[in-house]
Amino acid sequence: MTPSSQEITQWLVAWSNGDSAALDQLIPLVHEELRRLAKRHMRRERRREQHGVTLQTTALVNEAYLRLIGARNVQWESRAHFFAIAARLMRRILVDYARSRNYVKRGGAAQRVSLEDAAVFSAERAPDLVALDDALDALAKIDERKGRVVELRFFGGLSVEETARVLEVAPETVLRDWRLAKSWLLHELDGRTGYEA
Amino acid sequence: MKPERWQNIERLYHAALERKTDEQTAFLAKACAGDEALRGEVESLLRCDARAKNFMEAPALDLAAQLLAEEQEQSKKAGGQAAEMFGPAPDASIGPAPLESGLLSTTPILIGDYRLLRKLGEGGMGVVYEAEQQNPRRSVGLKIIRGGRLVDEYQVKLFQREARALARLKHPGIAAIYEAGCADDGQHYFVMELVRGIPLLDYVKGRRLRGAQAPSNVRRRLELFLKICEAISYAHQRGVIHRDLKPANIMVADESEVQSLDGLVGVKVLDFGLARITDEDGAGASGLSQAGQARGTLPYMSPEQVRGDPDQIDARADVYALGVILYELLTERLPDDLEHVTLPQAVRIICEEAPKPLNRAWRESRDRDSRKTERIDRDVETIALKALEKEPERRYRSAAAMAEDVTRYLTNQPIHARPPSALYQLRKLVARHKAPFASLATVFALLLGFAVTMARQSTRIARERDKAVAAERVAAEQRDAAEQARNAEREQRAAAEQARNDEQEQRLLAEDHLKNAEEQRALAVEQRIRAEQQELSNRRLLYAAHMNLAVQAWEGKDLGRMQELVQNHIPKPGEQDMRGFEWYYLWRLCHLDRLTLKGHVEAVHSVAFSPDGKRLASGGSDYTVRLWDAGSGQELSILKGHGSAVLSVKFSPDGNRLATGSQDRTVRLWGAATEQEVLARGKQ
């Protein structure tokens, strides 16, 4: 049974108020979307092998976020607040997912993959979400707004305009924040792997 | 970092970006005014800028999905060996897949006392690994819940129930459980006997096992099937219903693994993940398998399972699955073709359509492989079809009952199952055309119902017609068989006679012969009775089909065809009377009138009685006027003369003359007694 968008809203609000039980309701929804997208990726992969065509997934991802957040009909004022919560939720669940995946992959010992490749071939390779999560915390300490921009854009799947509306700043500001935050995070991640190596 | 410093960095960064690359260094050197640390930081950020262009541009959800997709692709590719043990893995699900498939690499993974060696396969719920127990040292199968620590309570309950179900079962045909537990990190698992072997269908289709040959003939396959029945029957006795029986869940064990006394290979039933424990679950059973939620593997699911009604599911759902397995074992086909249909269609097929006759499916599969020539015996077909009945109460009550019939067949005893009786089939026929037969009270409603139903289902009726034709053919064959049996009986009797004659000389020998012959005769008699029964049942089928056709004929206004069809079933001397109320009803429809006067070859427009009531005149579109004897219906004469349809006929009051009006714009007067035209007048 698919929960109604109202139920999702209530869970999200409950979770942001510190009710951890609400998270248990939300995790399966995110996982379901993840699985749905993964299936599309697999199909797409096969199609690419067959026809040499790459398809855009942007629309699919947007659709997935919308379905997750289920906030199509919510007014913008509350929706802004709401997207912020949803983005944080996504961050939490996806990083947990990546962490457990790393954990089992490495047979229990949490090790991090070098981000060198991820940085250079970022279009093809995924960044290590766990390391990114830590770096993002560090960024938020220096500049809270940039941390939120990254959270909304990367984890929340919001566009520049939407992010600007949530944060009540000009889109140009978001663009500038985004550009600097990306460089800073990349630099930070380089440094981390550099020091460990 | 102080906020002012950070603001400086930010300002310089964006300012530098507005300049051309070769001017940036000079700009920064000037702007930083000797603060080398500041300059270094801005420059390192600028160096990252180009690389960061695509960084994080795809949302995190999409990246996670890509990772998951890659993971699943890999596990699919590695699924080859897994199928060896546990059949093909269904669509992998989300959650941290605890371990990559295939051989596990360098780092040993320990769960409790067990070291995981390789992944054997995965089902809807869990993943099974080959593992090595440290103490005592032995190879075992270890099953853990899919999804690691992210599983919900419901899945844990199901998982624990599987362990409980297995704990009740100790049978050579069921993989035994050794231990169940929960690892330090909350991972639920249980440990069971490691089964080495291949899935049932692979085995049947000719993959050889060490020391055992693929079962080429029907008998060998039935013996194998009996072993499955025994295991399931045992589970039923212990209160466990499997609910997901399918060939992929049945392994034919390696000879070296299972020592069997009868020289046959052993089977192991696996995966009790959907099992239900009857006495324990009670109300909880409905709680765990939610109503309206169908679980299982579609082609092996009984109608009641497909409909998702957990309260109705009992041991007979397993009997149904056994029926499908038997069908597949014998024909290497599934009874229902569900491959290219949508889910709702599949549900309808499972709930409504009768399975394809075994011998046809068998022939189709034989076309691919000319080595198989054996025909499937009617008794075996009866057994399989009884297990595949749509209504649970018509199936075997239990796996044990099914096993008994198979055993009876294998030992040449008559089986208990009977093909569906003609009465039952007729009832089904009536049920299919619901409205008509039910509302006899209101004849019109009946007719209307028939008309509507038949119009919609004319294709189905065409099929019925084909069936009837086929039934006729079979009946003829059966009659021949009966004839042969009778001849055989006669010959046997002659042989017996002969034997009696020889008695004088060789009494002892003859007595033996006689006994033999008597036995054979009894057999022949039994055969004849059977053939006669078969013929009778075929006649019933034919009758039902003809009644349907008669209704169709009535609807199509083909009275002649209808009468012919109805007439056919007036029993001949010595024949059993098949007729039911529908026959009498249809008969009445054909004979609502006292007399039917047949002669006109086109529509009749007008009829008139002579004043004395003894004769009848009629005119029609065939340009003729006809005179009839009103008492007998005999045609007295045909009056020809009109050049078009005769629209009106009338006798003169004295009855001596007849006037007729026609579309040819003439009125003609006829001497009614002489049947001669006396006057014609045109252009009235």
Interface residues (C-beta under 8 A of the other chain):
Chain A: D24 I27 P28 V30 H31 E32 E33 L34 R35 L37 A38 K39 R40 H41 M42 E45 T57 V61 A64 Y65 M90 R91 L94 Y97 A98 S100 R101 Y103 V104 K105 R106 G107 G108 A109 A119 V120 S122 A123 A126 P127 L129 L132 I142 D143 V150 R153 F154 F155 G156 G157 R176 R179 L180 K182 S183 W184 L185 L186 H187 D190
Chain B: M1 W6 E10 Y13 H14 L17 S44 L45 L46 R47 C48 D49 R51 A52 N54 F55 M56 E57 A58 P59 A60 L61 D62 L63 A64 A65 Q66 L67 L68 A69 E71 Q72 E73 S93 I94 G95 P96 A97 P98 L99 E100 T107 P108 I109 G148 R149 L150 D152
